[in-house]
Amino acid sequence: MESENSALYDYLMKQTDKMADEWLSQTKAEKESTAKQYHNFIHAVLNILTERKSTNDWEEAVGCTKEMAHDRAVNQISVIESIKGFKIFRSLLMDEIEAFSNEYEPGCSKKNILAWNRRLHLIIDEIVEQFIAEYDQTTTSQLKAQKEMIHELSAPVIPISTHIGVLPLIGEIDTHRARVIIESALGQCAELRLSHLFIDISGVPLVDTMVAYQLFKVVDSTKLLGIETIISGIGPEIAQTVVKLGVDFSHIKTEQSLAKALRNKGFCIREEDGLPENENKVGKSMI
């Protein structure tokens, strides 16, 4: 079997470019980088298939697999398309094994052919498992990073004047987002050196005990930084809900709307010269 393995290895190595080109032509991928990945992968698989006794063969094959999985996940090539690619490669390699046994080693026993095919199936099965695991890990990491970025962008502290900023909150607030809001808001407030922060919750559809508790934490945390925080945008529905829940807002400054909160702090809406009437700017009152 050792001599047959060696002969098969030599034959298949000569077919590497042919198999890689055919494989590449039938799969969706970035051609230049993928061609190199395919060549490296084929070499590693051939070493394992023909039992070349190298301790790094599996490590090399798994490394190539993880690299391909990462690239395809990043480039949003579906896992189904990628698995089809491995099926294509398996079929190509089986065809070459058959060609080797028929044309170059006609005396090759059926036992050897069956052993190679069985070994090839086991190799590809293991490779597919490694691919799916890496693809899933990369996708999960991407989604987590995107989610964190979205949450960070969903809590922007907007400076409207020197030392004064507005934090508009929109959408539902869960525990994770609340933590991001606290961390992000505190960091931005410190960076902007704010003395006053207006948190507008008119875009928050529901204020329950959890949301109220998180708002309290923001107010208390900013207070420790020497920042006066006012919550605006508390409409009739939110007010009724808060009362029903028994949430105590008495120690927090609140206003019905952001515009009213700004006016009460000496801000006014004024028109800029040359702007249409409906394009106004918030400015500090001269009074």
N, C-alpha and C positions, 0 to 999 in steps of 0.2 A: 504493500500500500504506500510505503514511503516513496518508492520510485515513481509511482503513478501520481502521487501528490506533487512531487517535484516537476514532473512533466506537465501536469495541469497548470501549475503556477506559472511556469515559463510561457505556456501558450496564452493563458489569460492576461498576463502582463502585456503581451503584444497586442491584445485587443482592448486595452484600457482606454486609449483615445477614442476608439470606435464606440465603445459602450458609453463613455462620458458624453460624447457628442449626441448620440441617439437619446440618451436620458435627458440631456439638457433641452433638446428640441421638443420634447413632449411634456415639459413641466413649466410652470409659471414661476419665474425667478429672475433676479438681476443677473444677466448672463456672465459677465466677466468674473465677479467674485464667486459665483456659484460654480463655475467651471473648475476653479481651483479646489473648492470644497469637494466636488464630486470626485476629482482625481485622487485626492488624499483619502477620501472615504473608501473608494474602490480598492486602493492599495491595502488599506488596513483590513478590509473584509477578505481579500484574497489571502492575506497572511493567515487569518484565522481559519478560513475555509480549508486551506491546504496544510494546516498545522505546521507552520514554520517555526514554532517553538519560541517565538519572541515574547518576552514578558510584557512588552508595551503595546502589543497589537490591540487588545481590548481597550486599553486606555486611549489609544489613538482613535479607534473607531468611535468610542463614546464621546471623546472630545470633538471630533468632526460632527457627530450627531447633535450635540448640544449647541455647537456654533451655528449649524443650519437651523435648528429650532429657534434659537434666539433671533437670528436674522429674519426668519419668516414671520415670527410673532411681531417684531418691530415694524416690518413692512406690510403687516396685516394680510398676509397670505394665509388663507384658511387652513386649519389643521387637516381638513378632508383632502384638500389639494395636495398637501405634503404627504399624507399617507398613500395617496394614489401614486406619488412619485416613487416611493419605496416599492410598491407593487410593480411598477414599470421596471425598476432596477432588478428586482428579483427575476422577472420574466426574461430580461435581457441576459442576465448571468446564467440562467438555466438553459437558454438557447445556446450559449457559447459552450457550456459543459456538454450538451448534446452534440454540438458540432465537433468538439474535441474527441469525443468517444467514437463518433462515426467516421471522421475523416483522418484524424491524426493518430488515434490509438484504437483501431478497429478491434484489437484483442482485449480491450478494457472490459472487465467483467461488469455485469449488471449490479453486482453487489457493491462495487465501488461507486457506480453512478447513483444508486439509491442512498449510499452513505453520504455522498456529497450533497445530494438534494435535501436529505434530512438535516444535515448540518447547516445548510444554507437557510432553511426555514427557521431553525432555532436561532440563528444569528439575526435574521431580519426581525423575528418576533421580539427579541430582546432589544434591538435597536429602536423599534417602533415604541416600545414602552419607555425607553430613555428619552426619545424625542417628545412624546406626549407630556412627560413629566417636566421637561425643561420648557416646553412651549407654554404649559399651564403656569409655571412659576414666573416666566417672563411676562405673560399677559396679566397675571395677578399683580405683579409689581408695577406695571404700567398703569393699570386701573387705580391702584392705590395712590400713585404719584399724581395722576390726573384729578382724583377726588380731592386730595389735599390741596392741589393748586386751585381748584374751583372753590373750595371752601375758603381759602385764603383771600381769593379775589372777591368772595361774597361778603367780606367784612372790611371794606376800604374806609379808612378815616380820611375824609376830604377836608383839607384846610381851606377855610373861607376868609380867613383874616389872620393876622399875626397872633399866634398862640390860641386860636379858636378853630375847632374842627367839628365836622358832622359825620356821624356814623349811621348811614341808612341801612336798615336790615330788611331784607325781602325774602319771603318764602318761609317754610317751616324750619323750626330750630330743634334739632335732636341733640342728644348728649355730646356726640362727637363734634358737631358743628359748634355747639356752645363753647366747648373747650378751645376750638380753633379761634373763635371770635375773641375770647378772653385773651389768649396768647397774642394773637395778631394785633388786636386793638391796643393792648398795653404797650407792645413794642412800637407801634406807629405813634402813639401819643407821646411816648418818651422821646422818640426821634424828632418829632415835630415840636417838642417842648410846649405842649398845650397847657393852657390854664383853664380852659372851658371845653367841654365835649357835649355835643347834643346827639343823643341816640334816638333816631326816629324809627318807630316800630309800626308805622302805618301800613307797611307792606307785609307784616307778619299776620297770617290768617288766624292763628290761634295762640292765645297766651294762657297756658295752664300753670300749675304750681312749679313744674320743672323749668319752664321758660322764665317765669318770674324769679325763681331762685338763681338762675344763671345771670339774669339782669342785675340782681342784687349783688352778685359776686363782681360783676364788671364795675358797678358803681363803687363798691367798697374798695376794690383794687385801685381804681383811678384816684379815689380819695386819698389813698396812701401816697400817691405820687403828687399830691397837691393839686389835683384837677377837680374842678367843680363839674359834676355831670348832671344833665337834665334829660329826662326821657319825654319824648313827644310822640304824637300820633296815636294817643289813646282815644279811640272812638267809643261810641255808645255801646256797641256789642262787646268790645274788649272790657270796658268798664263794668258791664253787668256780669261778665264771666268772672272777673277778678273778685267782685263783691260776693258772688255765689260761692266761690272757692275759699273765701275768707283770707285772701292774700292781703297782707298789710303793706301798702305803698306809702304810709304816712311819713316815713323817714326819707323818702326820695322825692326830689323835685320833679313834678310832671307838668306837661302842658298838652292841650288838646291837639295842637298842630305845630309843625316845625316853624312855620311863619310866625305864629304867635310867640313861640319860645324865643325866636330871634328878636322880634320887636321888643319883648320885655327885657332883653339884655342890651337894648340900645341900637339894634340893627334896623334898617329900613330897606324897602325895595325902591330903587331909584332907576330912572331911565338914563342910558348912556347916549351922548350925542351921536347922531348918525345911525343909531340902531332902530329897527322897527319898534313900534309901540309894545308889541308883545314879547320883545327880547329884553328882559330886565336883568339887572345885576344886584346881588345882595351887597350892600355897602354899610359901613359904620355911620350911624347917624351923627350929625354935627351938633346935635342938641346935647 
